[in-house]
C-alpha cells in the first residue's frame, strides 16, 4: 500500500512539474484563453481559420468584415512562426477548417537582426508542411508581411521573404499568396500613414478596410 501511495505521489509531482513547465512557455495564457472560448462554444467545422500575429489579434471584429463566411480568429499578438508551429495542436488541428489564412513572419524579422528572409521562408515552409501532413486537402493562403512605418528598415527583408513564400506557394495546390504589401502605398510611393495607429506598427479601421477588400476574393465559400 505504501509503495502504491509513493508511486501516486511521484506521478502527481511529475504532472505538476510538467504543468509548471508548460505554463512558462511563451503565449501560454493566450492559448489557454482560446481553449476557454472553445469550451464555452466550440467553433463549427469547415470554417475559415485565421492564424498568426497581432495584425489578426487586433482585428477583433474580423467576423463583421466577412459576414458571408464563418471565421475563427486565432491570432496571438507578438507571435512568430515558431510560436504558431509550437501551438499547432491547440490553434489549428482541433478546428478542421476548410481554409487557413496565415499572417506571420514580421515579428520573426523584428526579433533579431540575425533572422534573414530565408530563415522566415524556411519557418513558413515548416509550418506549411506540418499543416499539409495532417490536413492534405485544406486550402492555405499566406498574407504578405505588411510595410509598417516603424519597421521601415525591415522592408527589404520583407519584400524578399514575401517573394520567396509567393514563389513556393506557386508550386503547391490549393494555395494562395495574398499581397497586401504593395496595396498599402500611395501612388507617390509613400506608405499610407493614415491607416496605422499612433505606434506606426498596427493598423486602424482604415487599414483593415483595405485588407478586407484584398482578402475577401480569396476566401472559400
C-alpha positions in Angstrom: 0.0 0.0 0.0 2.8 2.4 0.9 4.6 1.6 -2.4 1.4 2.4 -4.3 0.9 5.7 -2.5 4.5 6.6 -3.1 4.0 5.9 -6.8 0.9 8.0 -7.0 2.7 10.8 -5.2 5.7 10.7 -7.6 3.2 10.7 -10.6 1.4 13.7 -9.2 4.7 15.5 -8.7 5.8 14.7 -12.2 2.5 16.0 -13.6 2.9 19.2 -11.6 6.4 19.8 -12.9 5.2 19.3 -16.5 2.3 21.7 -16.0 4.7 24.3 -14.5 7.0 23.9 -17.5 4.1 24.4 -19.9 2.9 27.5 -18.1 6.3 29.1 -18.6 6.1 28.7 -22.4 5.6 32.0 -24.4 1.9 32.8 -25.0 0.7 30.0 -22.7 -2.0 32.3 -21.3 -3.2 33.4 -24.7 -3.6 29.8 -25.8 -5.4 28.9 -22.6 -7.8 31.7 -23.3 -8.6 30.2 -26.7 -9.3 26.9 -25.0 -11.7 28.6 -22.6 -13.5 30.2 -25.5 -13.8 26.7 -27.2 -15.1 25.2 -24.0 -17.9 27.8 -23.9 -18.8 27.5 -27.6 -16.7 25.3 -29.9 -16.5 26.7 -33.5 -18.2 24.8 -36.3 -16.2 22.7 -38.7 -15.4 23.9 -42.2 -14.9 27.5 -41.1 -12.0 29.8 -42.3 -9.2 29.9 -39.7 -7.0 32.9 -39.3 -3.7 32.3 -37.5 -0.7 34.5 -36.9 0.4 37.6 -35.0 -1.1 40.9 -33.8 -2.4 42.1 -37.2 -5.0 39.3 -36.7 -5.2 39.6 -32.9 -6.2 43.3 -33.1 -8.8 42.6 -35.8 -11.3 41.8 -33.1 -14.3 42.5 -35.3 -13.0 40.4 -38.2 -16.3 38.4 -38.5 -18.1 41.7 -39.2 -15.8 42.3 -42.2 -16.6 38.9 -43.7 -20.3 38.3 -42.9 -20.7 35.7 -45.7 -18.1 33.4 -44.0 -17.7 31.6 -40.7 -14.5 33.0 -39.2 -12.3 31.6 -36.5 -9.6 34.1 -35.4 -6.7 32.5 -33.5 -4.1 35.2 -33.9 -2.0 36.0 -30.8 0.0 39.2 -30.6 3.8 39.1 -30.7 4.0 35.6 -32.1 6.5 34.4 -34.6 6.3 31.4 -36.9 7.9 29.0 -34.4 5.2 30.0 -31.9 2.5 29.1 -34.3 4.2 25.8 -35.0 4.5 25.1 -31.3 0.8 25.6 -30.7 -0.5 24.0 -33.9 -2.2 21.2 -31.9 -4.1 23.8 -30.0 -5.0 26.5 -32.6 -5.1 24.7 -35.9 -5.9 21.0 -35.9 -8.8 20.9 -33.5 -11.0 23.0 -35.8 -10.9 21.1 -39.1 -11.1 24.3 -41.1 -11.8 24.4 -44.9 -9.2 27.1 -45.3 -6.3 28.6 -43.3 -5.2 32.2 -43.6 -1.7 32.9 -42.2 -0.2 36.2 -41.3 3.2 35.8 -39.6 6.8 36.4 -40.2 7.1 40.1 -39.4 7.9 39.5 -35.8 10.5 36.9 -36.8 12.4 39.6 -38.6 11.9 42.2 -35.9 13.0 39.8 -33.1 16.7 39.6 -34.1 18.9 41.1 -36.8 20.3 37.6 -37.5 16.9 36.4 -38.8 17.0 36.6 -42.6 14.2 36.4 -45.1 15.4 32.9 -46.0 15.0 31.9 -42.3 11.5 33.3 -42.3 10.8 31.3 -45.5 12.1 28.1 -44.0 10.0 28.6 -40.9 6.9 29.2 -43.1 7.7 26.1 -45.1 8.0 24.1 -41.9 4.5 25.3 -40.8 3.1 24.7 -44.3 4.4 21.1 -44.4 3.2 20.5 -40.8 -0.3 21.5 -41.8 -0.3 19.6 -45.1 0.9 16.4 -43.4 -2.1 16.4 -41.1 -4.6 18.1 -43.5 -3.6 17.4 -47.1 -6.7 18.9 -48.7 -7.0 22.1 -46.7 -6.6 25.4 -48.6 -3.8 27.6 -47.3 -3.3 31.3 -48.0 -0.5 33.5 -46.8 -1.0 37.2 -46.3 2.2 39.1 -47.2 4.2 40.9 -44.5 3.0 44.5 -44.3 5.1 47.7 -44.6 4.7 49.1 -41.1 6.3 52.6 -40.9 8.0 51.7 -37.6 9.8 48.8 -39.3 10.9 50.5 -42.4 14.4 49.2 -42.1 13.0 45.7 -42.4 11.1 46.4 -45.6 13.8 44.9 -47.9 13.8 41.7 -45.9 10.0 41.6 -46.0 9.9 42.1 -49.8 12.4 39.2 -50.2 10.6 37.0 -47.7 7.3 37.7 -49.4 8.8 36.8 -52.8 10.2 33.5 -51.5 6.9 32.5 -50.0 5.0 33.5 -53.0 7.2 31.5 -55.4 7.0 28.5 -53.1 3.2 28.6 -53.0 3.0 28.8 -56.8 4.3 25.2 -56.8 1.7 23.9 -54.4 -2.0 23.1 -55.0 -4.8 24.7 -53.0 -2.8 27.7 -52.0 -2.8 31.5 -52.5 -0.4 34.4 -51.8 -2.3 37.5 -50.8 -0.3 40.6 -51.5 -1.2 43.4 -49.1 2.3 44.9 -49.0 2.1 46.8 -52.3 -1.5 47.9 -51.7 -0.5 49.9 -48.6 1.4 52.5 -50.5 0.1 55.7 -52.1 0.5 56.5 -55.8 3.6 58.6 -54.9 5.3 55.5 -53.4 4.9 56.5 -49.8 3.2 54.2 -47.3 -0.3 55.2 -46.2 0.5 56.6 -42.8 -3.2 57.3 -42.1 -4.1 53.6 -42.0 -1.8 52.9 -39.0 -2.3 53.6 -35.3 -0.1 56.0 -33.3 2.6 53.3 -32.8 3.1 53.1 -36.6 3.1 49.4 -36.3 -0.5 48.2 -36.0 -3.4 49.2 -38.3 -6.6 51.1 -37.6 -10.0 50.5 -39.1 -9.0 52.2 -42.4 -6.2 49.7 -42.7 -8.4 46.7 -42.0 -10.9 48.0 -44.6 -8.2 47.8 -47.2 -7.3 44.3 -46.1 -10.9 43.3 -46.3 -11.1 44.2 -49.9 -7.9 42.4 -50.7 -8.6 39.2 -48.7 -12.3 38.7 -49.5 -11.9 37.4 -53.0 -9.5 34.7 -51.8 -11.9 33.2 -49.2 -13.6 30.0 -50.0 -17.4 29.7 -50.0 
